[in-house]
Amino acid sequence: MSNTDLEDDLRGTLDRAAASVPQATGLSDRAATGARQARRRTWMVSGAAAVAVAAVAVTGFALTGGNTPEQPPVAGGVAPQSTVPTTTAVQPMSAKTVAGTWRATQITGAKSLKAPRPDDPVLVFKADGTWSGSDGCNPLQGTFTIGQRGEFAAKIGPQHMIGCDNVPHTGVLQSAKRIEVAGDTLTFTAADGHELARYARAG
């Protein structure tokens, strides 16, 4: 058998085999339909995921109270200290507040507070409501009362009246209606509010 006859015989065999295979109709249609169904499933899954994410977001918003920011975690279980400044309570005035020795630094009408004198011109207040001291020449003594708001009243006891350049402690004590202590400064004020004298703590 020649090569030509062999080729013809082989081609005929292949043609008969191809003819015996049934045609697969609708393959392209089924492929397109499958692709559309796959896309619809993908869209459904994507939509469900979006709904779930939105639900979680709404739930988280409700639990956190809207836009209120969360407080940062506290390290070591110790609560953070408040930065709000605290108000210091004002200590009520009393005899103990003014207890001590005071020297005049300014008295209305007195010009020579630092002039040399036989005695040290000081006032000494005691917590028991008594006072003593010297005007520079004469010993002084008496009693006093102080209200919680600084209301002041003093009584002058018996005293000698040796003439010299006296520091007028008694005039201040008799005219003062209010007293105030700020640090080491003692201020006497008249009934109309004007300042009568200032004293500095001397001991």
Stockholm file with secondary structure:
# STOCKHOLM 1.0

chainA/1-203         MSNTDLEDDLRGTLDRAAASVPQATGLSDRAATGARQARRRTWMVSGAAAVAVAAVAVTGFALTGGNTPEQPPVAGGVAPQSTVPTTTAVQPMSAKTVAGTWRATQITGAKSLKAPRPDDPVLVFKADGTWSGSDGCNPLQGTFTIGQRGEFAAKIGPQHMIGCDNVPHTGVLQSAKRIEVAGDTLTFTAADGHELARYARAG
#=GR chainA/1-203 SS CCHHHHHHHHHHHHHHHHHHSCCCTTHHHHHHHHHHHHHHHHHHHHHHHHHHHHHHHHHHHHHTTTTCCCCCCCGGGCCCCCCSCCCCCCCCCCHHHHCEEEEEEEETTCCCTTSCCSSCCEEEECTTSEEEEESSSSEEEEEEEECTTCBEEEEECCCCCCCSSCCCHHHHHHHCCEEEEETTEEEEECTTSCEEEEEEECC
#=GC SS_cons         CCHHHHHHHHHHHHHHHHHHSCCCTTHHHHHHHHHHHHHHHHHHHHHHHHHHHHHHHHHHHHHTTTTCCCCCCCGGGCCCCCCSCCCCCCCCCCHHHHCEEEEEEEETTCCCTTSCCSSCCEEEECTTSEEEEESSSSEEEEEEEECTTCBEEEEECCCCCCCSSCCCHHHHHHHCCEEEEETTEEEEECTTSCEEEEEEECC
//
